[in-house]
Amino acid sequence: MVQDHTEADRNPGDERRPSFEETLADLERIVRRLEGGELGLEESLAEYEKGVRLIRVCHRLLADAEQRIQIVTGSDANGQPVLQEYREPDGSLEEKRESRSKRRDAQTWTGPQNHQEPGLG
């Protein structure tokens, strides 16, 4: 049986954090078991609860990864890249989705294909 990597199931002295891939594989295993329809109600609920914990672990691992991303903002006098840490703007997922949508719309309307010299269009 594959061991899942929820926080509740790990020993306090266990310093090894599961990888995103391991956690996702455990979550996929749970989904397959739930979709198989062969589990009883109590076992299905227990698996569902483990799945929710694994989703939280995946979200935390992704958030940690985002904090490690650096953006190249230019180069210094020696030609070396200047890096700035990536910071996700605060806001709900819906607000972020709406903001990305507005940026895409703005790019569509202000892209080079829409700029014409006066008197040429």
ABEGO torsion letter per residue (X at the ends): XBBBABAAABBAABABBBBAAAAAAAAAAAAAAAAAGABBAAAAAAAAAAAAAAAAAAAAAAAAAAAABBBBAEBBAAGBBBBBBBBBBBEBAAAAAAAAAAAAAAAAAABAAABBBBGAX
